[in-house]
Amino acid sequence: MSKLNYQIVANGDAAVSILFTAPVSEKLSRQIQWLAKFLATELAEVITDIIPAYQSLTLCYAPTKGNQQQMLDVLATVFKNDIPQDDYESQLITIPVCYDSVYAPDMEALATAKGLSRQEVIELHSNTDYLLHMLGFSPGFLYLGGLNPLLVYPRKAIPTARVPAGSVGIGGNQTGIYPQETPGGWHIIGRTPISLFNANWASPCVAQPLDKVRFKSIDSREFLALNEASV
């Protein structure tokens, strides 16, 4: 357990955000997840949504049932004590990815910029267990930490208008997967044929924050077979 340096700021007229100064890490993510669960119970009557992120936690509340001062009073009490880490036992989720050119429009440019071969990019990307820090910006988007430093690459200056569902990308020091077709500024180096989010599932997302994710390289034939099976 440890103290956290933080700042609480208003976020619109019905939410407050807790901003943490500690660097992104598994420890911080576990503390944020613990706080999210604790406050969901402590403020159950007034909270409408809780949004954990890399270095922040946002609490949305119903103005007719609570107010900002109430949030601040509860938080002041909580932060008088050390903040534990969530003891959630991480699950290892293996996600198949096809890195073939048809599914990896940005692979060549990224490999060239990093001075690597296509195969080296694939091996570096798939030989790592990533920590799922958070979900967003669209339902089920996986924000994964632990990218090999050799693959770190800035986001695109001009986002792509339509990134296909299942696309696996690199943005800065993160890798992630687009669960739906959306615009996006990450460099796409592969695609998974499996569904990542379904509102009808008991647990809508394929993985939960604090889970570990590993990519398994597959060829086009395996991609098509798995894609057909998931329809």
Secondary structure, 3 states (H helix, E strand, C coil): CECCCEEEEECCCCEEEEEECCCCCHHHHHHHHHHHHHHHHHCCCCEEEEEECCCEEEEEECCCCCCHHHHHHHHHHHCCCCECCCCCCCCEEEEEEECCHHHCCCHHHHHHHHCCCHHHHHHHHHCCEEEEEEECCCCCCEEEECCCHHHCECCCCCCEEEECCCEEEEEECEEEECCCCEEECCEEEEECCCCCECCCCCCCECCCCCCEEEEEEECHHHHHHHHHHHC
